[in-house]
Amino acid sequence: MTKIAILGGAGFIGCNTAFHYLQKGCKVYCFDNLSRSGVENNLKWLESLDNKDFSFTLGSVTSFNEVESFIRKTNPDIIFNFAAQVAVTTSVADPRQDFECNLLGSFNVLEAIRLSGKKPVTLFTSTNKVYGGMETAKVILDKNRYCYADFPEGISEEWPLDFHSPYGCSKGGADQYFRDYSRIYDLPITVFRMSCIYGIHQFGNEDQGWVAHFARCALTDIPIQIYGDGMQVRDILFINDLVNAFDIATSNPQKSNRKIFNIGGGSKNTISLLELIDMLKSLVNHEISFAFNDWRPGDQKIYISDISKACKLLGWYPKINKKQGIELLFNWMKDNINLFEK
């Protein structure tokens, strides 16, 4: 039986990944400090499956002893490190906490793996924020959305690293640590630089998880705050497609080891903030209240992932388009609105 260890296992991405591998008949070990609002509901959901192959450990990646003990005791075949502080705004307000969680925490995971003497297949989730503001990428306005003038398929992994914000620095530093440990210590590690991920079991807020946050606001008649002009564009990827990418990458280490992939919805699944509001308006069948505010530090007018490397090397591509995914999220949220804080 394949043993899966997921750090950050009660989070949005973690719980969906755990469910996927439990369905495949794997032994799944989750590790989480339950600090993010809403994740306790994800843990309750996983525990409600009453699957003897699921176990949970309360702990923090900031503690090397807790991480080392978890990895040593579980002795996993595959490790996913999703544990992170996930918001740029939070990192600006509390850079030390961001550093300790994202960079020190990632270092603790890598050291626990190295000192174990084993070589589990490992995947780290990084972020597109490692590319910074990308000021040299010319941006144009096309009707009511921003577009790249010269990159119709988006930004590739070849774009220079340029960490912006404490969050960009901490995740970028961890990104490079995972990359280098795979080379120096011959560990089978893959890095995913992810764009906007959304889907069921996501408790998004104004700082992170904007698609889910907008959907919740639409359902509960909470006015949406738009920072900027609303024409900023992102590529969005539904959680099921992301988990499928995890499975393909870790099942085919000969294709993914020591490689970095941009993972997102790609050029076919781009959406602006105002376009999302229009889609949600049709789902709730009434007007949605929103207001504009100043741009926030580190916000980009546009980011689109060029996912051609993952498509070519892994044979992976998104199967759930943005319309289908937003409807799936909206319907799940509508059925589980009692889980969300008022």
C-alpha positions, 0 to 999 in steps of 0.5 A: 500500500502506497503511503502518502504524507501531506503537510498542510493536509487539512487545507483546501488543497491538502484535503482534496489531495487526501481524499483523492489518494484515499479513493485510490486505496492509499494510506494517507497521513495528514499533518496540519496546525489548523491555523487557517479559518475553516480548515477544521471543517475540512478535517471533520469531513476527512474524518467523517469518511471513517476510513481506517487508512486516514490519520491526522497529526496536529503539528507545525512545520515551524517545529523541526522536531514535530516535522522530523517525528512525523516523517520518521514515523510515517515513512512515506513513499510520497510527500506533499508539502502544502503547509504555508502562509498563503497571503501577500498582505499577511506577509507584509503585516507580519513578515517574521511569521511568513518567513518562519512558516514558508521558508524555515518550515520548508527547510525543516521538511527538507532536512527531515527528508534528508536525515531520514536516509530515505528518498520519498518522491516529494512535491512542493507547491510554489507560486507564480509570485516568484516572478515578481512584478514582471515589469518588462512584460508589456501589458495592454488593455483589450476592452475590459481586461488586461492582456500580454502584448507578447505572450499569448500563452502566458509566462513560462518557467524561463521567466527570470526570478524576481521575488516581490513582497515577503511572501514572494521571498519566502516562497521563492526561497523555499522554491529554490531550496527544494530545487537545490536539495534535489540536485545536491542530495539526489532527492526525487523532488518536483516543484509546481509554481501555481497560479490561482487554484479554486474549488470545493472545500476552499474557505477563501477570503479577501487576501487569498482564494479570491474566486471562492471569496467572490462566490461567498460574497455573491451568495451572502449579499456581502459587498465585494471590495475590488482592489484596482480597476477589476480588469486584472486577469488571472488564469484559474485552475479547478482543484480536481485538475490540480490533484490530477497533476499531482498524481501524474507527476508523482506517479512518473518521477522519471518525467518530473524529478528535478523539474519545475512546472508552471501549473494553472488554468493556462490561456484557455481559462483566464478571467478578470475580476469583473468577468467573474462577478458577471458569471456569479450574477447569472448564478445568483440571478440578482445584482452583486454589490461591489466597490473599488479601492486602491491597488494593493502592494504586489498586485499584478494587472495580469498573470497567466501561466504558460502550462505547455511544459507540463502538457508536453512532459507530463501529458497533463492538461486542465479538463474542467473549464472555468465555467464548469469549475465556477458552477461546481464551486458555487453549488458546493458553497451554496449547499455548505454555506453554514460552514462559512463564518458570517 
